[in-house]
Amino acid sequence: MRQAILDFTKQFDYEPIIENSKSLATHNSFLLTGMGGSHLAADIVKSIQPEIDLTIYSDYGVAPASKEKKTNSLFIASSYSGNTEEVVEAYTQAQNEGITTAVLATGGTLIERAKADGVPYIQMPDTGIQPRSALGLSLLALLKIMRENALLQRVQQLKQILQVPALEESGRILATQLANKTPIIYTSTKNKGVAYNWKIKCNETGKIPAFYNIIPELNHNEMNGFDLQEKSKELGKQFCVILITDEADHPQNQKRMHVVKELYEARSISVIEQPLSGKSPEEKIFQSLLIADWMALHLAELYNHEAEKVPMIEEFKRKIA
């Protein structure tokens, strides 16, 4: 895992190639089915350019939509392994319904079927790393299939911008602060994909429970669960809120984050501010995610966990097979 983090920016050298590209028209609307690490790139696209008409679905099949929507959209079957059963079912549904389809995978059933069916596909290189660690490859492939070439070129420039080793100390300090705590990651709706990425890095790399929510929604419900009193105050000691702040957020949401921090700390809930920093949305996002990678790695070391593999997920897959 350490080497995967250190090598991360090498992923931006990747030049995705669309096979069967002659049958791929330009679309302005997209439906994507992906599970786990296979929808993280789509989450990031929504964070960078929320105006893009991209529906992300993490379940069996194609996202429920009107016939007109399906007719006018490109369906993207995204599965890093190419064998994710929810996504394979979605591919089958899309083909049966005549929905224009494209595939993103490193191999497996989806690539085999795309080749046989003449469906446009990008076969990403299988470098042996976990899907969550291959976010650069997945993002470039997704942007290529969506024909978002300007954003693709901007993302590739991150190789010269991101200083991965220099971010390790920030991650290590965060891991130390989180010792014996359960992280809850809060951010704005715009940066929901960032918070979700932080959460799964804690879950899959750090192998600890972690949760996330978004402002302003949490101000109308979850927040009140931390209004702990004498008999319940011990519950709060196990949590630590990581507040991902962004100067580009709506001014009222910035104010909300400040007040949340004030109210939580007054109730003895630990809060750590983690500002996004960088000159572009994509730089801010990936700087943050690399800090999260380092944090999760150091959490794994803190608890003597193996950081790379996901044995409980693999055990689950075997039991449902």
NUGUNU-222465 format. One record per residue (C-alpha): chain; z, y, x; residue in three letters. Coordinates in Angstrom, 1 decimal. Layout:
BEGIN
<lumdren nulo="A" up="Z" north="Y" east="X" zati="ALA"/>
...
! end
This chain:
BEGIN
<lumdren nulo="A" up="0.0" north="0.0" east="0.0" zati="MET"/>
<lumdren nulo="A" up="0.8" north="2.4" east="2.8" zati="ARG"/>
<lumdren nulo="A" up="-2.7" north="1.9" east="4.3" zati="GLN"/>
<lumdren nulo="A" up="-4.3" north="2.3" east="0.9" zati="ALA"/>
<lumdren nulo="A" up="-2.6" north="5.7" east="0.5" zati="ILE"/>
<lumdren nulo="A" up="-3.5" north="6.8" east="4.0" zati="LEU"/>
<lumdren nulo="A" up="-7.2" north="5.8" east="3.5" zati="ASP"/>
<lumdren nulo="A" up="-7.4" north="7.3" east="0.0" zati="PHE"/>
<lumdren nulo="A" up="-9.7" north="10.3" east="0.9" zati="THR"/>
<lumdren nulo="A" up="-12.3" north="7.8" east="2.4" zati="LYS"/>
<lumdren nulo="A" up="-13.0" north="6.9" east="-1.3" zati="GLN"/>
<lumdren nulo="A" up="-14.7" north="10.3" east="-1.6" zati="PHE"/>
<lumdren nulo="A" up="-17.5" north="9.2" east="0.7" zati="ASP"/>
<lumdren nulo="A" up="-18.6" north="6.8" east="-2.1" zati="TYR"/>
<lumdren nulo="A" up="-22.1" north="7.5" east="-3.6" zati="GLU"/>
<lumdren nulo="A" up="-22.2" north="5.6" east="-6.9" zati="PRO"/>
<lumdren nulo="A" up="-25.6" north="4.1" east="-7.9" zati="ILE"/>
<lumdren nulo="A" up="-26.5" north="3.5" east="-11.6" zati="ILE"/>
<lumdren nulo="A" up="-28.4" north="0.3" east="-12.0" zati="GLU"/>
<lumdren nulo="A" up="-30.8" north="-0.1" east="-15.0" zati="ASN"/>
<lumdren nulo="A" up="-30.7" north="3.7" east="-15.0" zati="SER"/>
<lumdren nulo="A" up="-34.1" north="4.1" east="-16.8" zati="LYS"/>
<lumdren nulo="A" up="-32.4" north="3.1" east="-20.1" zati="SER"/>
<lumdren nulo="A" up="-29.6" north="5.7" east="-19.7" zati="LEU"/>
<lumdren nulo="A" up="-30.2" north="9.0" east="-21.5" zati="ALA"/>
<lumdren nulo="A" up="-28.1" north="12.1" east="-21.0" zati="THR"/>
<lumdren nulo="A" up="-25.2" north="12.2" east="-23.5" zati="HIS"/>
<lumdren nulo="A" up="-22.7" north="14.9" east="-24.5" zati="ASN"/>
<lumdren nulo="A" up="-20.3" north="12.5" east="-26.2" zati="SER"/>
<lumdren nulo="A" up="-18.5" north="9.5" east="-24.7" zati="PHE"/>
<lumdren nulo="A" up="-16.3" north="6.6" east="-26.0" zati="LEU"/>
<lumdren nulo="A" up="-14.5" north="4.8" east="-23.2" zati="LEU"/>
<lumdren nulo="A" up="-12.4" north="1.6" east="-23.5" zati="THR"/>
<lumdren nulo="A" up="-10.2" north="0.9" east="-20.5" zati="GLY"/>
<lumdren nulo="A" up="-6.8" north="-0.6" east="-19.8" zati="MET"/>
<lumdren nulo="A" up="-4.2" north="0.3" east="-17.1" zati="GLY"/>
<lumdren nulo="A" up="-5.8" north="1.7" east="-14.0" zati="GLY"/>
<lumdren nulo="A" up="-9.3" north="1.5" east="-15.5" zati="SER"/>
<lumdren nulo="A" up="-8.8" north="4.5" east="-17.8" zati="HIS"/>
<lumdren nulo="A" up="-6.9" north="6.7" east="-15.3" zati="LEU"/>
<lumdren nulo="A" up="-10.2" north="8.3" east="-14.1" zati="ALA"/>
<lumdren nulo="A" up="-11.0" north="9.3" east="-17.7" zati="ALA"/>
<lumdren nulo="A" up="-7.5" north="10.7" east="-18.1" zati="ASP"/>
<lumdren nulo="A" up="-8.1" north="12.9" east="-15.0" zati="ILE"/>
<lumdren nulo="A" up="-11.5" north="14.1" east="-16.3" zati="VAL"/>
<lumdren nulo="A" up="-9.8" north="15.2" east="-19.5" zati="LYS"/>
<lumdren nulo="A" up="-7.2" north="17.1" east="-17.4" zati="SER"/>
<lumdren nulo="A" up="-9.8" north="18.8" east="-15.3" zati="ILE"/>
<lumdren nulo="A" up="-12.3" north="19.6" east="-18.1" zati="GLN"/>
<lumdren nulo="A" up="-10.6" north="19.1" east="-21.5" zati="PRO"/>
<lumdren nulo="A" up="-13.6" north="20.5" east="-23.3" zati="GLU"/>
<lumdren nulo="A" up="-15.6" north="17.3" east="-22.5" zati="ILE"/>
<lumdren nulo="A" up="-16.1" north="15.2" east="-25.6" zati="ASP"/>
<lumdren nulo="A" up="-14.5" north="12.0" east="-24.2" zati="LEU"/>
<lumdren nulo="A" up="-12.5" north="9.6" east="-26.3" zati="THR"/>
<lumdren nulo="A" up="-10.3" north="7.2" east="-24.4" zati="ILE"/>
<lumdren nulo="A" up="-9.2" north="4.0" east="-26.1" zati="TYR"/>
<lumdren nulo="A" up="-6.8" north="1.4" east="-24.6" zati="SER"/>
<lumdren nulo="A" up="-7.0" north="-1.5" east="-27.1" zati="ASP"/>
<lumdren nulo="A" up="-9.3" north="-4.3" east="-28.1" zati="TYR"/>
<lumdren nulo="A" up="-12.8" north="-3.0" east="-29.1" zati="GLY"/>
<lumdren nulo="A" up="-14.5" north="0.3" east="-29.4" zati="VAL"/>
<lumdren nulo="A" up="-12.5" north="3.4" east="-30.5" zati="ALA"/>
<lumdren nulo="A" up="-12.7" north="3.7" east="-34.3" zati="PRO"/>
<lumdren nulo="A" up="-15.3" north="6.4" east="-35.0" zati="ALA"/>
<lumdren nulo="A" up="-17.9" north="7.2" east="-37.6" zati="SER"/>
<lumdren nulo="A" up="-21.3" north="5.6" east="-37.5" zati="LYS"/>
<lumdren nulo="A" up="-22.8" north="9.0" east="-36.6" zati="GLU"/>
<lumdren nulo="A" up="-20.3" north="9.4" east="-33.7" zati="LYS"/>
<lumdren nulo="A" up="-21.1" north="6.0" east="-32.3" zati="LYS"/>
<lumdren nulo="A" up="-24.9" north="6.6" east="-32.6" zati="THR"/>
<lumdren nulo="A" up="-24.7" north="9.8" east="-30.7" zati="ASN"/>
<lumdren nulo="A" up="-22.2" north="8.7" east="-28.0" zati="SER"/>
<lumdren nulo="A" up="-22.4" north="6.6" east="-24.8" zati="LEU"/>
<lumdren nulo="A" up="-19.9" north="3.8" east="-24.9" zati="PHE"/>
<lumdren nulo="A" up="-18.4" north="3.1" east="-21.4" zati="ILE"/>
<lumdren nulo="A" up="-16.8" north="-0.3" east="-20.8" zati="ALA"/>
<lumdren nulo="A" up="-14.4" north="0.4" east="-17.9" zati="SER"/>
<lumdren nulo="A" up="-12.7" north="-2.5" east="-16.2" zati="SER"/>
<lumdren nulo="A" up="-12.0" north="-2.5" east="-12.5" zati="TYR"/>
<lumdren nulo="A" up="-12.0" north="-6.3" east="-12.3" zati="SER"/>
<lumdren nulo="A" up="-14.8" north="-6.6" east="-14.9" zati="GLY"/>
<lumdren nulo="A" up="-12.8" north="-9.3" east="-16.7" zati="ASN"/>
<lumdren nulo="A" up="-10.2" north="-7.3" east="-18.8" zati="THR"/>
<lumdren nulo="A" up="-10.3" north="-9.1" east="-22.1" zati="GLU"/>
<lumdren nulo="A" up="-9.8" north="-6.0" east="-24.3" zati="GLU"/>
<lumdren nulo="A" up="-12.8" north="-4.3" east="-22.5" zati="VAL"/>
<lumdren nulo="A" up="-15.0" north="-7.4" east="-22.6" zati="VAL"/>
<lumdren nulo="A" up="-14.4" north="-7.6" east="-26.4" zati="GLU"/>
<lumdren nulo="A" up="-15.3" north="-3.9" east="-26.6" zati="ALA"/>
<lumdren nulo="A" up="-18.5" north="-4.5" east="-24.8" zati="TYR"/>
<lumdren nulo="A" up="-19.4" north="-7.3" east="-27.2" zati="THR"/>
<lumdren nulo="A" up="-18.6" north="-5.1" east="-30.2" zati="GLN"/>
<lumdren nulo="A" up="-20.8" north="-2.3" east="-28.8" zati="ALA"/>
<lumdren nulo="A" up="-23.7" north="-4.6" east="-28.2" zati="GLN"/>
<lumdren nulo="A" up="-23.4" north="-6.1" east="-31.7" zati="ASN"/>
<lumdren nulo="A" up="-23.3" north="-2.7" east="-33.3" zati="GLU"/>
<lumdren nulo="A" up="-26.2" north="-1.4" east="-31.2" zati="GLY"/>
<lumdren nulo="A" up="-24.1" north="1.4" east="-29.5" zati="ILE"/>
<lumdren nulo="A" up="-25.6" north="2.7" east="-26.3" zati="THR"/>
<lumdren nulo="A" up="-23.5" north="1.1" east="-23.5" zati="THR"/>
<lumdren nulo="A" up="-22.7" north="1.5" east="-19.8" zati="ALA"/>
<lumdren nulo="A" up="-20.4" north="-0.5" east="-17.6" zati="VAL"/>
<lumdren nulo="A" up="-18.1" north="0.4" east="-14.7" zati="LEU"/>
<lumdren nulo="A" up="-16.6" north="-2.5" east="-12.8" zati="ALA"/>
<lumdren nulo="A" up="-16.4" north="-4.1" east="-9.3" zati="THR"/>
<lumdren nulo="A" up="-17.8" north="-7.4" east="-10.7" zati="GLY"/>
<lumdren nulo="A" up="-16.8" north="-10.1" east="-13.1" zati="GLY"/>
<lumdren nulo="A" up="-18.0" north="-10.8" east="-16.6" zati="THR"/>
<lumdren nulo="A" up="-19.0" north="-7.2" east="-17.4" zati="LEU"/>
<lumdren nulo="A" up="-21.3" north="-6.9" east="-14.5" zati="ILE"/>
<lumdren nulo="A" up="-22.8" north="-10.3" east="-15.2" zati="GLU"/>
<lumdren nulo="A" up="-23.4" north="-9.3" east="-18.8" zati="ARG"/>
<lumdren nulo="A" up="-24.8" north="-5.9" east="-18.0" zati="ALA"/>
<lumdren nulo="A" up="-27.3" north="-7.5" east="-15.7" zati="LYS"/>
<lumdren nulo="A" up="-28.3" north="-10.0" east="-18.3" zati="ALA"/>
<lumdren nulo="A" up="-28.6" north="-7.5" east="-21.1" zati="ASP"/>
<lumdren nulo="A" up="-30.3" north="-4.7" east="-19.1" zati="GLY"/>
<lumdren nulo="A" up="-27.4" north="-2.4" east="-19.7" zati="VAL"/>
<lumdren nulo="A" up="-26.8" north="0.5" east="-17.2" zati="PRO"/>
<lumdren nulo="A" up="-23.9" north="-0.2" east="-14.9" zati="TYR"/>
<lumdren nulo="A" up="-22.2" north="0.9" east="-11.7" zati="ILE"/>
<lumdren nulo="A" up="-20.8" north="-1.8" east="-9.6" zati="GLN"/>
<lumdren nulo="A" up="-18.0" north="-0.2" east="-7.6" zati="MET"/>
<lumdren nulo="A" up="-17.1" north="-1.6" east="-4.1" zati="PRO"/>
<lumdren nulo="A" up="-14.3" north="-4.2" east="-4.2" zati="ASP"/>
<lumdren nulo="A" up="-12.1" north="-3.1" east="-1.4" zati="THR"/>
<lumdren nulo="A" up="-9.2" north="-5.3" east="-2.3" zati="GLY"/>
<lumdren nulo="A" up="-6.9" north="-2.5" east="-3.4" zati="ILE"/>
<lumdren nulo="A" up="-5.2" north="-2.3" east="-6.8" zati="GLN"/>
<lumdren nulo="A" up="-7.0" north="-0.4" east="-9.6" zati="PRO"/>
<lumdren nulo="A" up="-4.4" north="2.4" east="-9.6" zati="ARG"/>
<lumdren nulo="A" up="-5.2" north="2.9" east="-5.9" zati="SER"/>
<lumdren nulo="A" up="-8.9" north="3.1" east="-6.4" zati="ALA"/>
<lumdren nulo="A" up="-8.8" north="6.3" east="-8.5" zati="LEU"/>
<lumdren nulo="A" up="-11.3" north="8.1" east="-6.2" zati="GLY"/>
<lumdren nulo="A" up="-13.9" north="5.4" east="-6.6" zati="LEU"/>
<lumdren nulo="A" up="-13.4" north="5.1" east="-10.3" zati="SER"/>
<lumdren nulo="A" up="-13.6" north="8.9" east="-10.9" zati="LEU"/>
<lumdren nulo="A" up="-16.8" north="9.3" east="-8.9" zati="LEU"/>
<lumdren nulo="A" up="-18.4" north="6.3" east="-10.8" zati="ALA"/>
<lumdren nulo="A" up="-17.3" north="7.7" east="-14.2" zati="LEU"/>
<lumdren nulo="A" up="-18.6" north="11.2" east="-13.4" zati="LEU"/>
<lumdren nulo="A" up="-21.9" north="9.7" east="-12.2" zati="LYS"/>
<lumdren nulo="A" up="-22.4" north="7.6" east="-15.4" zati="ILE"/>
<lumdren nulo="A" up="-21.5" north="10.7" east="-17.5" zati="MET"/>
<lumdren nulo="A" up="-24.0" north="12.8" east="-15.4" zati="ARG"/>
<lumdren nulo="A" up="-21.3" north="15.3" east="-14.6" zati="GLU"/>
<lumdren nulo="A" up="-22.9" north="15.9" east="-11.2" zati="ASN"/>
<lumdren nulo="A" up="-21.4" north="19.3" east="-10.5" zati="ALA"/>
<lumdren nulo="A" up="-17.8" north="18.1" east="-10.9" zati="LEU"/>
<lumdren nulo="A" up="-18.7" north="14.9" east="-8.9" zati="LEU"/>
<lumdren nulo="A" up="-19.7" north="17.1" east="-6.0" zati="GLN"/>
<lumdren nulo="A" up="-16.5" north="19.2" east="-6.3" zati="ARG"/>
<lumdren nulo="A" up="-14.4" north="16.0" east="-6.2" zati="VAL"/>
<lumdren nulo="A" up="-16.2" north="14.6" east="-3.2" zati="GLN"/>
<lumdren nulo="A" up="-15.2" north="17.8" east="-1.3" zati="GLN"/>
<lumdren nulo="A" up="-11.5" north="16.8" east="-1.6" zati="LEU"/>
<lumdren nulo="A" up="-12.0" north="14.6" east="1.5" zati="LYS"/>
<lumdren nulo="A" up="-12.0" north="17.8" east="3.6" zati="GLN"/>
<lumdren nulo="A" up="-9.1" north="19.4" east="1.7" zati="ILE"/>
<lumdren nulo="A" up="-6.4" north="16.8" east="1.1" zati="LEU"/>
<lumdren nulo="A" up="-4.0" north="16.2" east="3.9" zati="GLN"/>
<lumdren nulo="A" up="-2.5" north="12.8" east="3.0" zati="VAL"/>
<lumdren nulo="A" up="0.0" north="12.2" east="5.8" zati="PRO"/>
<lumdren nulo="A" up="1.4" north="15.7" east="5.4" zati="ALA"/>
<lumdren nulo="A" up="2.4" north="14.9" east="1.9" zati="LEU"/>
<lumdren nulo="A" up="4.6" north="11.8" east="2.7" zati="GLU"/>
<lumdren nulo="A" up="7.7" north="13.8" east="3.4" zati="GLU"/>
<lumdren nulo="A" up="7.6" north="15.4" east="-0.1" zati="SER"/>
<lumdren nulo="A" up="7.3" north="11.9" east="-1.6" zati="GLY"/>
<lumdren nulo="A" up="10.1" north="10.5" east="0.6" zati="ARG"/>
<lumdren nulo="A" up="12.5" north="13.3" east="-0.5" zati="ILE"/>
<lumdren nulo="A" up="11.7" north="12.7" east="-4.1" zati="LEU"/>
<lumdren nulo="A" up="12.4" north="9.0" east="-3.8" zati="ALA"/>
<lumdren nulo="A" up="15.8" north="9.8" east="-2.2" zati="THR"/>
<lumdren nulo="A" up="16.6" north="12.2" east="-5.1" zati="GLN"/>
<lumdren nulo="A" up="15.6" north="9.4" east="-7.6" zati="LEU"/>
<lumdren nulo="A" up="17.8" north="6.7" east="-6.1" zati="ALA"/>
<lumdren nulo="A" up="19.6" north="4.9" east="-8.9" zati="ASN"/>
<lumdren nulo="A" up="17.9" north="7.0" east="-11.5" zati="LYS"/>
<lumdren nulo="A" up="15.2" north="6.4" east="-14.2" zati="THR"/>
<lumdren nulo="A" up="12.5" north="9.0" east="-13.9" zati="PRO"/>
<lumdren nulo="A" up="11.2" north="10.8" east="-17.0" zati="ILE"/>
<lumdren nulo="A" up="8.1" north="12.9" east="-16.2" zati="ILE"/>
<lumdren nulo="A" up="7.4" north="16.0" east="-18.3" zati="TYR"/>
<lumdren nulo="A" up="4.4" north="18.2" east="-18.2" zati="THR"/>
<lumdren nulo="A" up="2.0" north="20.2" east="-20.4" zati="SER"/>
<lumdren nulo="A" up="-0.5" north="18.6" east="-22.8" zati="THR"/>
<lumdren nulo="A" up="-3.3" north="19.7" east="-20.4" zati="LYS"/>
<lumdren nulo="A" up="-1.7" north="17.7" east="-17.6" zati="ASN"/>
<lumdren nulo="A" up="-0.8" north="14.6" east="-19.6" zati="LYS"/>
<lumdren nulo="A" up="-3.1" north="12.4" east="-17.4" zati="GLY"/>
<lumdren nulo="A" up="-1.2" north="13.5" east="-14.4" zati="VAL"/>
<lumdren nulo="A" up="2.2" north="12.7" east="-15.9" zati="ALA"/>
<lumdren nulo="A" up="0.9" north="9.3" east="-17.0" zati="TYR"/>
<lumdren nulo="A" up="-0.3" north="8.6" east="-13.5" zati="ASN"/>
<lumdren nulo="A" up="3.1" north="9.4" east="-12.1" zati="TRP"/>
<lumdren nulo="A" up="4.7" north="7.0" east="-14.6" zati="LYS"/>
<lumdren nulo="A" up="2.5" north="4.1" east="-13.7" zati="ILE"/>
<lumdren nulo="A" up="3.0" north="4.6" east="-10.0" zati="LYS"/>
<lumdren nulo="A" up="6.7" north="4.3" east="-10.6" zati="CYS"/>
<lumdren nulo="A" up="6.2" north="1.2" east="-12.7" zati="ASN"/>
<lumdren nulo="A" up="3.6" north="-0.6" east="-10.6" zati="GLU"/>
<lumdren nulo="A" up="4.3" north="0.5" east="-7.0" zati="THR"/>
<lumdren nulo="A" up="8.0" north="1.4" east="-7.3" zati="GLY"/>
<lumdren nulo="A" up="8.7" north="-1.4" east="-9.8" zati="LYS"/>
<lumdren nulo="A" up="11.2" north="0.7" east="-11.7" zati="ILE"/>
<lumdren nulo="A" up="11.4" north="1.9" east="-15.4" zati="PRO"/>
<lumdren nulo="A" up="9.8" north="5.3" east="-15.9" zati="ALA"/>
<lumdren nulo="A" up="8.7" north="7.3" east="-18.9" zati="PHE"/>
<lumdren nulo="A" up="6.7" north="10.4" east="-19.7" zati="TYR"/>
<lumdren nulo="A" up="6.2" north="13.0" east="-22.4" zati="ASN"/>
<lumdren nulo="A" up="4.5" north="16.3" east="-22.9" zati="ILE"/>
<lumdren nulo="A" up="5.5" north="19.9" east="-23.8" zati="ILE"/>
<lumdren nulo="A" up="5.5" north="21.4" east="-26.4" zati="PRO"/>
<lumdren nulo="A" up="5.7" north="18.1" east="-28.4" zati="GLU"/>
<lumdren nulo="A" up="8.9" north="16.9" east="-26.8" zati="LEU"/>
<lumdren nulo="A" up="10.7" north="20.1" east="-27.8" zati="ASN"/>
<lumdren nulo="A" up="10.4" north="19.0" east="-31.4" zati="HIS"/>
<lumdren nulo="A" up="12.0" north="15.5" east="-31.0" zati="ASN"/>
<lumdren nulo="A" up="12.8" north="13.8" east="-27.6" zati="GLU"/>
<lumdren nulo="A" up="14.7" north="16.8" east="-26.2" zati="MET"/>
<lumdren nulo="A" up="17.4" north="16.5" east="-28.9" zati="ASN"/>
<lumdren nulo="A" up="18.1" north="12.9" east="-27.7" zati="GLY"/>
<lumdren nulo="A" up="19.6" north="14.5" east="-24.5" zati="PHE"/>
<lumdren nulo="A" up="22.1" north="16.7" east="-26.5" zati="ASP"/>
<lumdren nulo="A" up="24.8" north="14.3" east="-25.2" zati="LEU"/>
<lumdren nulo="A" up="28.4" north="14.7" east="-26.3" zati="GLN"/>
<lumdren nulo="A" up="31.7" north="13.3" east="-24.9" zati="GLU"/>
<lumdren nulo="A" up="31.1" north="9.7" east="-26.0" zati="LYS"/>
<lumdren nulo="A" up="27.4" north="9.6" east="-25.0" zati="SER"/>
<lumdren nulo="A" up="27.3" north="11.7" east="-21.9" zati="LYS"/>
<lumdren nulo="A" up="27.3" north="8.7" east="-19.6" zati="GLU"/>
<lumdren nulo="A" up="23.9" north="7.8" east="-20.9" zati="LEU"/>
<lumdren nulo="A" up="22.4" north="10.8" east="-19.3" zati="GLY"/>
<lumdren nulo="A" up="23.5" north="10.0" east="-15.8" zati="LYS"/>
<lumdren nulo="A" up="20.9" north="7.3" east="-15.4" zati="GLN"/>
<lumdren nulo="A" up="18.0" north="9.7" east="-16.0" zati="PHE"/>
<lumdren nulo="A" up="16.2" north="12.3" east="-13.8" zati="CYS"/>
<lumdren nulo="A" up="13.5" north="14.5" east="-15.2" zati="VAL"/>
<lumdren nulo="A" up="10.5" north="15.4" east="-13.0" zati="ILE"/>
<lumdren nulo="A" up="9.1" north="18.6" east="-14.4" zati="LEU"/>
<lumdren nulo="A" up="5.4" north="19.0" east="-13.4" zati="ILE"/>
<lumdren nulo="A" up="4.7" north="22.7" east="-13.7" zati="THR"/>
<lumdren nulo="A" up="1.4" north="24.5" east="-13.6" zati="ASP"/>
<lumdren nulo="A" up="0.8" north="28.2" east="-13.3" zati="GLU"/>
<lumdren nulo="A" up="-2.4" north="27.7" east="-15.3" zati="ALA"/>
<lumdren nulo="A" up="-0.4" north="26.5" east="-18.3" zati="ASP"/>
<lumdren nulo="A" up="0.0" north="28.5" east="-21.5" zati="HIS"/>
<lumdren nulo="A" up="2.6" north="31.2" east="-20.8" zati="PRO"/>
<lumdren nulo="A" up="4.8" north="29.9" east="-23.7" zati="GLN"/>
<lumdren nulo="A" up="4.6" north="26.3" east="-22.3" zati="ASN"/>
<lumdren nulo="A" up="5.8" north="27.7" east="-18.9" zati="GLN"/>
<lumdren nulo="A" up="8.7" north="29.4" east="-20.6" zati="LYS"/>
<lumdren nulo="A" up="9.4" north="26.1" east="-22.5" zati="ARG"/>
<lumdren nulo="A" up="9.7" north="24.2" east="-19.2" zati="MET"/>
<lumdren nulo="A" up="12.1" north="26.8" east="-17.8" zati="HIS"/>
<lumdren nulo="A" up="14.3" north="26.5" east="-20.9" zati="VAL"/>
<lumdren nulo="A" up="14.1" north="22.7" east="-20.9" zati="VAL"/>
<lumdren nulo="A" up="15.4" north="22.7" east="-17.3" zati="LYS"/>
<lumdren nulo="A" up="18.2" north="25.1" east="-18.2" zati="GLU"/>
<lumdren nulo="A" up="19.3" north="23.1" east="-21.3" zati="LEU"/>
<lumdren nulo="A" up="19.1" north="19.7" east="-19.6" zati="TYR"/>
<lumdren nulo="A" up="21.0" north="20.8" east="-16.5" zati="GLU"/>
<lumdren nulo="A" up="23.7" north="22.4" east="-18.7" zati="ALA"/>
<lumdren nulo="A" up="24.2" north="18.8" east="-20.1" zati="ARG"/>
<lumdren nulo="A" up="24.3" north="17.3" east="-16.6" zati="SER"/>
<lumdren nulo="A" up="20.8" north="15.8" east="-16.7" zati="ILE"/>
<lumdren nulo="A" up="19.1" north="16.0" east="-13.3" zati="SER"/>
<lumdren nulo="A" up="15.9" north="18.0" east="-13.3" zati="VAL"/>
<lumdren nulo="A" up="13.4" north="18.3" east="-10.3" zati="ILE"/>
<lumdren nulo="A" up="10.6" north="20.8" east="-10.5" zati="GLU"/>
<lumdren nulo="A" up="7.3" north="19.6" east="-9.0" zati="GLN"/>
<lumdren nulo="A" up="4.8" north="22.4" east="-9.1" zati="PRO"/>
<lumdren nulo="A" up="1.1" north="21.7" east="-9.0" zati="LEU"/>
<lumdren nulo="A" up="-0.5" north="23.5" east="-6.0" zati="SER"/>
<lumdren nulo="A" up="-4.1" north="24.0" east="-4.9" zati="GLY"/>
<lumdren nulo="A" up="-7.1" north="26.2" east="-5.4" zati="LYS"/>
<lumdren nulo="A" up="-8.9" north="24.0" east="-8.0" zati="SER"/>
<lumdren nulo="A" up="-7.8" north="21.8" east="-10.9" zati="PRO"/>
<lumdren nulo="A" up="-9.0" north="18.7" east="-9.0" zati="GLU"/>
<lumdren nulo="A" up="-7.1" north="19.7" east="-5.8" zati="GLU"/>
<lumdren nulo="A" up="-3.9" north="20.4" east="-7.7" zati="LYS"/>
<lumdren nulo="A" up="-4.2" north="17.0" east="-9.5" zati="ILE"/>
<lumdren nulo="A" up="-4.8" north="14.9" east="-6.5" zati="PHE"/>
<lumdren nulo="A" up="-2.2" north="16.7" east="-4.3" zati="GLN"/>
<lumdren nulo="A" up="0.3" north="15.8" east="-7.0" zati="SER"/>
<lumdren nulo="A" up="-0.8" north="12.2" east="-7.4" zati="LEU"/>
<lumdren nulo="A" up="-0.7" north="11.6" east="-3.6" zati="LEU"/>
<lumdren nulo="A" up="2.9" north="12.9" east="-3.6" zati="ILE"/>
<lumdren nulo="A" up="3.6" north="10.5" east="-6.4" zati="ALA"/>
<lumdren nulo="A" up="2.0" north="7.6" east="-4.4" zati="ASP"/>
<lumdren nulo="A" up="4.3" north="8.4" east="-1.4" zati="TRP"/>
<lumdren nulo="A" up="7.3" north="8.7" east="-3.7" zati="MET"/>
<lumdren nulo="A" up="6.6" north="5.3" east="-5.4" zati="ALA"/>
<lumdren nulo="A" up="6.1" north="3.6" east="-2.0" zati="LEU"/>
<lumdren nulo="A" up="9.4" north="4.9" east="-0.8" zati="HIS"/>
<lumdren nulo="A" up="11.1" north="3.9" east="-4.0" zati="LEU"/>
<lumdren nulo="A" up="9.8" north="0.3" east="-3.5" zati="ALA"/>
<lumdren nulo="A" up="11.2" north="0.4" east="0.0" zati="GLU"/>
<lumdren nulo="A" up="14.5" north="1.7" east="-1.3" zati="LEU"/>
<lumdren nulo="A" up="14.9" north="-1.2" east="-3.7" zati="TYR"/>
<lumdren nulo="A" up="13.3" north="-3.8" east="-1.4" zati="ASN"/>
<lumdren nulo="A" up="10.4" north="-4.3" east="-3.7" zati="HIS"/>
<lumdren nulo="A" up="6.9" north="-5.3" east="-2.6" zati="GLU"/>
<lumdren nulo="A" up="4.8" north="-2.3" east="-3.4" zati="ALA"/>
<lumdren nulo="A" up="1.2" north="-3.6" east="-3.7" zati="GLU"/>
<lumdren nulo="A" up="1.2" north="-6.5" east="-6.2" zati="LYS"/>
<lumdren nulo="A" up="2.1" north="-6.6" east="-9.9" zati="VAL"/>
<lumdren nulo="A" up="3.6" north="-10.1" east="-10.3" zati="PRO"/>
<lumdren nulo="A" up="5.0" north="-9.6" east="-13.8" zati="MET"/>
<lumdren nulo="A" up="1.7" north="-8.4" east="-15.1" zati="ILE"/>
<lumdren nulo="A" up="0.0" north="-11.4" east="-13.6" zati="GLU"/>
<lumdren nulo="A" up="2.6" north="-13.7" east="-15.1" zati="GLU"/>
<lumdren nulo="A" up="2.0" north="-12.1" east="-18.5" zati="PHE"/>
<lumdren nulo="A" up="-1.8" north="-12.6" east="-18.2" zati="LYS"/>
<lumdren nulo="A" up="-1.2" north="-16.3" east="-17.5" zati="ARG"/>
<lumdren nulo="A" up="1.0" north="-16.8" east="-20.5" zati="LYS"/>
<lumdren nulo="A" up="-1.5" north="-15.2" east="-22.9" zati="ILE"/>
<lumdren nulo="A" up="-4.5" north="-16.9" east="-21.5" zati="ALA"/>
! end
